[in-house]
Each structure stands twice: as structure tokens, then as C-alpha cells.
Amino acid sequence: MIRRLPLLIAVALLAACSSRPSHVEILAAIRADAPGQAWPLETAAYRELGTALFGPGQHVVVTPLSDLSATEASVFDQSVESDSLVGANPMQIKERAAKIRADYDRAIVPLAERHVDRPRTEIISAVVASASRFEDDPADADKVLVILSTGFEQSGVLNMGDASLSLRAETPAILASLRHRDLVPNLAGVRVCMAGITAGANGWADTNAALAIKTFWDDYFRATGARLIDFSPTISATCLAAVRRVDLFAGSHT
């Protein structure tokens, strides 16, 4: 029994981790706004995320990134119940997670079929909308925001495609303006992943431009109280680890 004590303690700690509520917000670009190779990258990232999601106690929301991000309705919003001695058993949780994952996989269809009236992407508006959905989470919830996009904000708020814009030099002024317009929400404690990053249509963003864009988002999310942990073309192990639930009993990540 003494030999088994460390193992029992480890199991108890991992089980406690898995019971902590988790909320993952995914802001996913739509095909109509995805230039060049962006859509294949974003699609691959979306599907790979699905293999890591849907452990016990996890709430996942998918909302389109588009020209109407401020008012977009989510295309997917489901939760897996938490581990409980009096609730569903591990097999029931596993079956529930499998059904939810299938719904998640199908939710990419409206993202692929959407059309837009204006060729612009309002990432900042979508982030503001996601902040309101995080507000209802318990105080101890683990919160992750995943943005599947090229990373180019092109809207009435900020147009990164404007050749006259010196993004690196003007970022402090842009952030001040965004604060004044209530476009820097409270995302304290949220970890942020951005995947699907590309050089844009016709390779517009050279190395300097791409680095300036990354710096802008790093500064923007720092201003919200969040932390940008990934900014890359493909979904990283860091991001997958951030959304994956420790799950010894339901086995929903197999």
C-alpha cells in the first residue's frame, strides 16, 4: 500500500486538474476571406484542434471571423460534463464527447460555404464579442482563445493592408484609440493562440511586416490582460497542450 501511495496521489492530482472547468473560444476565418493557402492551413488547424478538445468539463464555442464579426452567431457551442461521483460514468462521458466531436467536425461546413458582402476581416470585433462569452465562466475556469486566421485585421477599426500604415511605429496610438472605443476588452488570464498565419494575398507581408503584425497582436492581447502563446502557420504543440484536458477516466483523447 505504501508503494502505491505516490501513484494514488498523482492520480488524485490529475483528476483534480481534469475537473477544473475549461472554456475554449475558437474564432475561425471563413473560406471566402482566406487568401492563397490560408484556407487549407486553417482547415487543418481546425481539425487538429478537434483531436485535443472535448475532455470532461470543457465548453467549446466556434464563431466565424468575417466582415460582420461584431454580430456573428456561433456555429458551434457545446459542453462535455465534468467528472463526478454522482453524475455520468466515464463511459457515458466518453460517448458524449464522441458525439460532440462529430458535431464539431461538421461545423466547418458553414465556415466553408459562407459568402461575404465586403472583403474584410474584423478580428478585433470578434475578440471583443468572445470576451463577453468568457464573462460567465467560473472564477477558476481555464480559458483559451484560438484564432484561426492569417492575422491580418482589415476593417474600419484597423487596416493592416494599408501601405501608408507604419504598424510598428503607430501601435501605441492605435491601442490608445482602441481603448477609447472600448475595443480592448478584459481577457485577464486568457491564453491566446493564433494559427493559420500567412503572408496574405500575393505574399503581401514580408518578414518585417509579419513581425510587426505579430508584435501588434502581442501588445494588443497584453493590453487586454491575456497572453499570446502561439503565432504560427500551423497549430503548435503549445496550443494543443493549452486546450487538451487531462482525462484518465473518460479516455476522450484516444
Backbone torsions as a table, in degrees:
resi	resn	phi	psi	omega
1	MET	NA	-40.6	179.5
2	ILE	-63.1	-38.3	179.7
3	ARG	-64.4	-31.4	-177.7
4	ARG	-83.9	-10.9	-175.0
5	LEU	-58.4	-47.2	179.0
6	PRO	-58.5	-38.8	179.8
7	LEU	-65.4	-42.6	180.0
8	LEU	-64.0	-38.8	177.9
9	ILE	-64.6	-43.5	179.8
10	ALA	-61.7	-42.8	179.0
11	VAL	-62.4	-41.8	180.0
12	ALA	-63.4	-40.8	179.7
13	LEU	-66.6	-42.3	179.2
14	LEU	-66.5	-37.4	177.9
15	ALA	-65.0	-37.8	177.9
16	ALA	-63.7	-38.5	178.1
17	CYS	-63.2	-42.6	-175.4
18	SER	-69.4	-23.7	-178.0
19	SER	-84.4	-8.8	177.4
20	ARG	-68.1	129.0	-178.6
21	PRO	-61.3	144.5	-178.3
22	SER	-130.6	135.7	178.4
23	HIS	-128.8	118.4	178.0
24	VAL	-114.6	118.4	175.5
25	GLU	-100.5	125.2	177.1
26	ILE	-114.6	118.2	174.5
27	LEU	-101.1	109.1	-170.6
28	ALA	-112.3	126.5	176.9
29	ALA	-62.0	153.7	176.0
30	ILE	-98.7	154.0	-172.9
31	ARG	-57.7	-36.9	-176.5
32	ALA	-62.1	-21.6	-179.1
33	ASP	-103.9	6.9	-173.1
34	ALA	-98.8	105.4	-178.5
35	PRO	-79.4	152.5	172.8
36	GLY	55.2	-125.9	-178.3
37	GLN	-90.5	11.3	-175.0
38	ALA	-62.0	-45.3	-175.2
39	TRP	-63.3	-45.0	175.7
40	PRO	-58.5	-38.8	177.9
41	LEU	-64.7	-45.5	-177.3
42	GLU	-67.2	-38.8	178.6
43	THR	-64.4	-44.7	179.3
44	ALA	-62.4	-41.3	178.9
45	ALA	-64.5	-41.4	179.3
46	TYR	-59.9	-47.6	-177.4
47	ARG	-68.5	-37.4	179.4
48	GLU	-68.0	-35.6	174.7
49	LEU	-57.9	-40.2	-178.9
50	GLY	-59.4	-27.4	179.4
51	THR	-75.1	-18.9	-177.9
52	ALA	-102.1	-15.3	-175.2
53	LEU	-88.4	173.2	169.1
54	PHE	77.2	43.5	167.2
55	GLY	-87.4	173.3	-178.8
56	PRO	-56.9	137.2	176.0
57	GLY	76.2	18.6	-175.6
58	GLN	-107.2	131.6	178.0
59	HIS	-111.1	124.1	-176.6
60	VAL	-123.6	130.9	179.4
61	VAL	-127.1	133.8	176.1
62	VAL	-119.8	125.2	-178.6
63	THR	-131.0	137.6	-179.4
64	PRO	-67.4	144.7	168.1
65	LEU	-97.4	120.3	-175.7
66	SER	-154.1	-164.3	176.1
67	ASP	-75.5	-7.8	-178.4
68	LEU	-126.0	36.6	-172.2
69	SER	-57.8	-31.6	-176.7
70	ALA	-63.5	-25.8	-175.7
71	THR	-122.8	12.1	-178.6
72	GLU	-66.3	137.4	171.7
73	ALA	-85.7	146.2	178.7
74	SER	-69.1	145.8	177.7
75	VAL	-96.9	-8.3	179.1
76	PHE	-153.5	133.1	179.6
77	ASP	-157.8	94.1	-177.3
78	GLN	-142.2	160.0	-178.3
79	SER	-132.4	150.2	170.7
80	VAL	-104.3	132.9	-178.1
81	GLU	-68.0	159.8	-177.0
82	SER	-80.2	158.7	170.8
83	ASP	-59.8	137.5	-179.3
84	SER	-155.8	143.0	177.6
85	LEU	-71.3	-23.7	-176.6
86	VAL	-110.4	-4.7	-178.3
87	GLY	-98.6	-145.6	-178.6
88	ALA	-65.4	148.2	177.7
89	ASN	-83.2	168.1	-176.4
90	PRO	-55.4	-38.6	-179.8
91	MET	-66.0	-40.1	178.3
92	GLN	-64.7	-39.4	178.1
93	ILE	-64.7	-41.3	179.5
94	LYS	-63.0	-43.2	179.6
95	GLU	-65.3	-41.3	178.4
96	ARG	-62.2	-44.2	-179.8
97	ALA	-61.5	-39.1	-179.6
98	ALA	-64.1	-40.2	178.9
99	LYS	-67.3	-40.8	179.9
100	ILE	-66.0	-39.2	179.4
101	ARG	-63.3	-37.5	177.6
102	ALA	-64.7	-39.4	176.3
103	ASP	-64.3	-39.3	178.3
104	TYR	-62.0	-44.5	179.6
105	ASP	-60.6	-38.9	-179.9
106	ARG	-72.9	-21.8	-177.5
107	ALA	-68.0	-10.8	178.2
108	ILE	-74.7	-18.3	-178.1
109	VAL	-61.0	-50.8	178.3
110	PRO	-63.6	-26.2	176.3
111	LEU	-69.4	-35.4	-179.6
112	ALA	-77.0	-29.5	-173.1
113	GLU	-95.5	-7.1	-176.7
114	ARG	-66.7	144.2	172.7
115	HIS	-114.2	157.4	-179.3
116	VAL	-126.0	152.4	176.5
117	ASP	-87.3	-29.9	-178.5
118	ARG	-129.6	132.3	-178.4
119	PRO	-78.1	74.3	178.0
120	ARG	-146.8	156.7	-178.2
121	THR	-126.7	121.3	-176.8
122	GLU	-102.1	79.6	-179.3
123	ILE	-66.9	-44.3	-176.7
124	ILE	-62.4	-43.7	177.7
125	SER	-61.5	-38.6	178.8
126	ALA	-66.0	-38.4	177.9
127	VAL	-64.2	-43.2	178.4
128	VAL	-59.7	-43.2	179.0
129	ALA	-64.5	-38.8	-180.0
130	SER	-65.6	-32.8	-179.7
131	ALA	-60.4	-36.5	179.7
132	SER	-67.4	-30.0	178.8
133	ARG	-76.2	-28.4	176.2
134	PHE	-71.2	-21.8	-173.3
135	GLU	-60.9	-27.6	-177.0
136	ASP	-85.8	0.4	-177.7
137	ASP	-72.9	150.5	172.8
138	PRO	-60.2	157.1	-176.4
139	ALA	-60.1	-30.7	-176.3
140	ASP	-94.2	8.6	-176.4
141	ALA	-66.2	143.6	174.3
142	ASP	-90.7	119.3	-171.6
143	LYS	-117.8	128.8	179.8
144	VAL	-132.2	133.2	175.5
145	LEU	-112.1	122.9	179.3
146	VAL	-114.2	125.4	179.9
147	ILE	-114.1	115.5	179.6
148	LEU	-101.5	99.5	-171.9
149	SER	-166.1	163.5	173.1
150	THR	-65.3	-19.0	-178.0
151	GLY	92.3	1.0	-178.5
152	PHE	-91.2	112.7	171.3
153	GLU	-79.3	121.0	176.4
154	GLN	-134.1	93.2	-174.5
155	SER	-153.2	-177.2	175.9
156	GLY	-70.7	-15.1	178.5
157	VAL	-82.3	-44.3	-177.5
158	LEU	-159.1	127.9	178.8
159	ASN	-115.3	98.9	-179.1
160	MET	-70.9	-11.3	177.0
161	GLY	-87.3	0.8	179.6
162	ASP	-73.6	114.9	-177.0
163	ALA	-62.9	-23.2	-178.6
164	SER	-85.2	-5.0	-177.4
165	LEU	-85.7	124.8	170.9
166	SER	-99.5	88.2	-169.9
167	LEU	-58.7	-44.4	-177.6
168	ARG	-60.9	-45.0	-177.4
169	ALA	-72.5	-31.7	-172.8
170	GLU	-97.1	-1.0	-178.4
171	THR	-55.7	-45.6	179.1
172	PRO	-57.8	-42.1	179.6
173	ALA	-68.7	-37.3	179.0
174	ILE	-64.4	-43.9	179.5
175	LEU	-63.4	-39.0	177.6
176	ALA	-62.3	-41.8	178.6
177	SER	-65.7	-40.5	179.1
178	LEU	-64.5	-40.7	176.3
179	ARG	-60.7	-43.6	-178.9
180	HIS	-61.2	-30.4	-178.1
181	ARG	-96.8	12.2	179.8
182	ASP	59.2	39.5	179.7
183	LEU	-111.4	17.9	172.4
184	VAL	-121.0	86.1	-173.3
185	PRO	-75.1	171.1	175.6
186	ASN	-84.6	111.1	177.0
187	LEU	-123.5	36.7	-176.3
188	ALA	-55.7	128.7	176.9
189	GLY	84.9	-3.8	-179.0
190	VAL	-82.5	135.2	171.6
191	ARG	-96.8	139.3	-172.9
192	VAL	-121.5	131.5	172.2
193	CYS	-116.6	136.0	172.2
194	MET	-121.3	120.7	-178.8
195	ALA	-131.8	153.8	-175.2
196	GLY	97.7	12.4	-177.7
197	ILE	-64.3	127.7	177.1
198	THR	-136.4	179.2	178.7
199	ALA	-82.7	2.5	177.5
200	GLY	82.5	-176.4	-179.5
201	ALA	-60.7	129.8	178.8
202	ASN	58.5	27.8	177.1
203	GLY	63.0	37.9	-174.4
204	TRP	-57.5	-42.5	-172.9
205	ALA	-87.7	108.8	173.4
206	ASP	-77.5	-175.0	-175.9
207	THR	-59.1	-45.0	-179.0
208	ASN	-62.6	-43.3	179.8
209	ALA	-65.1	-41.9	-179.6
210	ALA	-63.4	-40.9	178.7
211	LEU	-67.2	-36.0	178.4
212	ALA	-66.3	-38.0	178.4
213	ILE	-66.0	-44.1	177.9
214	LYS	-60.6	-43.7	179.9
215	THR	-62.4	-39.7	178.4
216	PHE	-59.4	-49.8	-177.7
217	TRP	-66.2	-34.9	176.4
218	ASP	-61.1	-46.1	179.6
219	ASP	-67.2	-40.8	-179.2
220	TYR	-61.9	-49.3	-177.8
221	PHE	-70.0	-31.5	173.9
222	ARG	-61.8	-38.1	179.2
223	ALA	-65.9	-28.2	178.8
224	THR	-82.4	-11.3	-175.1
225	GLY	95.3	0.4	178.8
226	ALA	-92.0	178.4	179.5
227	ARG	-136.1	122.9	177.1
228	LEU	-79.1	114.1	-175.9
229	ILE	-105.7	-10.4	-179.7
230	ASP	-154.8	137.0	178.0
231	PHE	-149.1	96.1	-171.7
232	SER	-157.5	165.5	179.4
233	PRO	-64.1	-39.7	-177.9
234	THR	-115.0	161.0	178.5
235	ILE	-68.2	132.4	-173.5
236	SER	-98.1	165.1	175.1
237	ALA	-61.8	-31.7	178.5
238	THR	-62.6	-45.2	179.7
239	CYS	-68.3	-43.0	179.1
240	LEU	-61.3	-38.8	178.0
241	ALA	-66.3	-32.5	-179.2
242	ALA	-68.0	-31.9	-177.0
243	VAL	-98.2	-15.4	-176.1
244	ARG	-73.5	138.1	178.2
245	ARG	-95.8	137.0	170.1
246	VAL	-68.1	123.7	-170.9
247	ASP	-148.0	88.2	-178.8
248	LEU	-79.6	-23.2	-167.4
249	PHE	-105.1	-41.2	-176.4
250	ALA	-80.8	-25.9	178.0
251	GLY	63.6	33.6	-172.2
252	SER	-83.8	1.2	-179.9
253	HIS	-107.1	11.0	-178.4
254	THR	-85.2	NA	NA
